[in-house]
Amino acid sequence: MRADSSGLKRPRYPMPDFVRNALGERGLMDAYTQRPAYQQNDYIGWILRAKRQETKESRLRQMLDELERGGVYMNMKHAASEKK
């Protein structure tokens, strides 16, 4: 983890290649970068903290689905990201 200039008070997780690749393949990098820094960081940390590969993959799929759908963040309603 590293500190950055995003305004986060806690260290920021670097984006792993497998997440970057998945975002690119699904065309969701813009949707990801439009989310607040804390959400980006929470998603990456949540995925990386999984102990089992299957759990990492499941969490990655959830993040991708939420970004694609819009209006949701970590299974919670997120009005700011709703698709118009």
Secondary structure, DSSP 8 states (H G I E B T S, - for coil): -B--SS--SS-B----HHHHHHHHHHT-HHHHHTS-HHHHHHHHHHHHT-SSHHHHHHHHHHHHHHHHH-SEETTEE-GGG---
